[in-house]
Amino acid sequence: MPTAPTAPTVPTAPTAPTVTRRRARPSAFTVTLMLFAGLLAFLGAQNAGTVVRAAFADGQEGRFVPRALSCVQHPGHESCVWTGDFSAAGGTVLLRGVELYGSDRSTHRAGLPVPAVDVGAPARVYGPGGSGEWMFRALLLAAAAAILWSQYGRRTRTPRPTRS
């Protein structure tokens, strides 16, 4: 029996194996860095509302009567704070045994009332000029953001061209 002519076979290019990209596991350093960034963000955001109110002295106005001066000696300097009572503008004593933020040995005298603002902090009142505590909190949040950006905020890498 005669054989039928067969069509010529066209050679096909070999198929490349399918490559699935797996994400590289993060190193122990990266995990530690991310945990540190999380801690910085937590510390920076903690009591953020009170810190912002203190920065602008946004709260109940009144008078602080200094009662006792507490000082701690550090190498090279001394740190002091006045403790006393805060009363609202109407004269009612609201808080006893609170500290006046930013007070020092030479800033007040025992028994002489000074203007103050209660911003809702549990054991502290602030002067009418507010406080600078927000700067340290902002620095913590900026450090956390910088760490996260250094790891995840960069442009995505373009794949390298394959050699033929």
Residue pairs with C-beta under 8 A, 6 or more apart in sequence:
26 34
30 151
33 147
33 151
34 147
34 148
34 151
36 147
37 143
37 144
37 147
37 148
38 144
40 140
40 141
40 143
40 144
40 147
41 140
41 141
41 144
43 140
44 137
44 138
44 139
44 140
44 141
44 144
45 137
45 141
47 121
48 137
49 120
50 119
50 120
50 121
51 131
51 133
51 134
51 137
52 58
52 134
53 59
53 119
53 120
54 101
54 119
54 121
54 126
54 130
54 131
54 133
54 134
55 130
55 131
55 132
55 133
55 134
56 130
57 117
57 119
57 126
57 127
57 128
57 129
57 130
57 131
58 117
58 119
59 117
59 118
59 119
59 120
59 126
60 88
60 89
60 94
60 117
60 118
61 88
61 89
61 115
61 116
61 117
61 128
62 86
62 87
62 88
62 89
62 94
62 115
62 116
62 117
62 118
62 125
63 86
63 87
63 89
63 113
63 114
63 115
63 116
64 82
64 84
64 85
64 86
64 98
64 100
64 113
64 114
64 115
64 116
64 125
65 84
65 85
65 86
65 87
65 111
65 112
65 113
66 82
66 83
66 84
66 100
66 103
66 108
66 109
66 110
66 111
66 112
66 114
67 82
67 83
67 84
67 85
67 110
67 111
68 82
68 83
68 84
68 110
69 80
69 81
69 82
69 83
69 105
69 110
70 80
70 81
70 82
70 83
71 78
71 79
71 80
71 105
72 78
72 79
72 80
78 105
80 103
80 104
80 105
81 99
81 100
81 103
81 104
82 99
82 100
82 103
82 107
82 108
83 97
83 98
83 99
83 100
84 97
84 98
84 100
85 93
85 95
85 96
85 97
85 98
86 93
86 94
86 95
86 98
86 116
86 118
86 125
87 93
87 94
88 94
88 118
94 118
95 118
95 125
97 123
98 123
98 124
98 125
99 123
99 124
99 125
100 108
100 114
100 116
100 124
100 125
100 126
100 127
101 124
101 125
101 126
101 127
101 131
101 133
102 126
102 127
102 131
108 114
114 127
115 127
115 128
116 125
116 126
116 127
116 128
117 125
117 126
117 127
117 128
117 130
118 125
119 125
119 126
